[in-house]
Amino acid sequence: MTTPSQPDMPELVRQFQRDGYLILRDVLTEERVARLNLAVDELLAGEPEALSYNWYNSVERHPEIAGLIDEPALLPLMVNLLGYNIQLHISHLTVRKPNPDDLRTASQSFINWHQDGPHPQFPRIHGLASTYYVKACYILSDMSEPDRGNTKIIPGSHLKADFTPVQTSVDVPVEGELQVCGKPGDVFIFPQNLWHAGAPNRSGFTRRQLFVGYSPIWMRPIDYHRASERMLEGASPIRRQLLGDISGNCFHYYVPADAMVPLKSLWLGAGPGQDSYTN
């Protein structure tokens, strides 16, 4: 599934709601990918040698990564998947070097089948959890073939009541699974309620993927409490919204004034909840 050259937003939203994922090709230019990889190289240079690295709140670690917070190629889609009252929820950078012997690592080198979310789980109705947040995964290394530590997904599993894979090990194939493949600059998008896993990397390629997620402002972000003053300094109104800084009155996290949520300009106004914030 790929996006057309001029995306049909309602169709993309329908595909996402039906399948639980989207793959977007050539979102980032080669030059942008190169800059991001230089940023990753800088982070790696400051770390001890390891087979696997996981950096949360990675937007705070490098301005090049922070530039993806309000990436214009993705923001309209995110707004129309989640609504316009959204914020940055997570920024998780993963690097997984070849590990053919499955050596145990201090930082997770793979993760078994799961849905994201808190413990205990998000509320369920008739065995289904709603979509509470959505992640965009920027592919920064050559993941064009399977078995390179790719993310695995089970398309449509977010719509299967009380679904659990027959076993949780990512090493054992399950019916209907898909390894997400892409080249540097591609992006895939999925919600927290889609069953997914991070496969071991037994190839000769290093996996580099950067997950940038969004959620409603009334939810607490996963990997930061409040954006730092450094991040807020000089931020545009849209970036300030995405950093959750819309008001000193927490009531407005639930009921924002239009001026607090400039992303409303990208909202097509379709679907339930369109008028949730008006009286």
Secondary structure, DSSP 8 states (H G I E B T S, - for coil): ----SS--HHHHHHHHHHHS-EEE-S-S-HHHHHHHHHHHHHHHHTS---SEEEESSGGGT-HHHHTTTT-TTTHHHHHHHH-SSEEEEEEEEEEE---TT----SS-S-EEEE----SS---EETTEE----EEEEEE-S-B-SSSSS-EEE-TTGGGSTT---S---TTS--TT-EE--B-TT-EEEEETTS-EEE----SSS-EEEEEEEEEETTS--SS-SS--HHHHTT--HHHHHHTT-S-SSTHHHHS--GGG-GGGGG----STTTTTT--
